[in-house]
Amino acid sequence: MSQLSSRHLLGIKDLSPTDIQLILDTAENFKEVINRPIKKVPSLRDITIANVFFENSTRTRLSFELAEKRLSADVINFSSSNSSVKKGETLVDTVNNILSMKVDMVVMRHSSPGAPHFLARNVKANIVNAGDGTHEHPTQALLDAYSIREKLGTLEGKKVAIIGDILHSRVALSNIFCLQKMGAEVMVCGPITLLPKHIESLGVKVELDVKKALEWCDVANVLRIQLERQQIKYFPSLREYSLYYGINKKLLDQLNKEIVIMHPGPINRGVELSSDVADSEHSIILEQVQNGVAVRMAVLYLLAGVRN
Ligand code: CP
């Protein structure tokens, strides 16, 4: 089988392990392509893609745009902050107007959970979720899985601790689905107020002590405190969060083993991660960003094969 089971990428929840394996294996081929002197292939020469962003982004937006250009697609970029959305135009009207210009695929980031699912039901184009509120961020989970597989050889049986603001994190949910589907064990760790109620029903281990989480895991995926999504105070101060949950070199030096440090970005340096860890040999943070281009090339290439 060399086709995805869906014409959209809305979330990891909908993907089968075979879909994920296909994306990761295809990304490996594209990683080889983007390391060549000529980094472009003609695969999506006849395709036009719109990147539609209703929320801020650095990595995801640039990574999708570069992936599209490496595949020779035509690309247009839409940002809600300087658009007619400000005059009251709806999401569906906005996207249908973009599609009427003969656009084939839409990559969308939106602050509302479920917005890409709603769009997929209401417009005629392949939809790729580039992050929907606190819900899912499927391409981040795929590039995280790719990066762990590249570093450790396999995901099967690996222990991954996701540490930080799990409650507001789309990266956490997509990672939990993706890692479990690929045979890894997952733990979540953070202050009790930043862990969703009943999170253990997803089959993850729950740990409140960051030292114990680091002792358990092969990989620590450290998440940002998402102050912009927090309407109330979940902990007394950033200084106190950093004291109890911040990962620094002293903490890593106390472990009797090496672990891999990941972070989806943007990093709050000195809060969830100290600079001497973020920039250390343990960290694969910039490799994650590099792999994101190859993984997004794979997703777009495979979705283009299931257009109708
Ligand atoms: N990891 C991630 O989604 O980063 P951006 O918000 O910068 O796209």
Residues whose N, C-alpha, C, O or C-beta is under 5 A from the ligand:
A	BS01	CP	N56 S57 T58 R59 T60 R61 P264 G265 P266
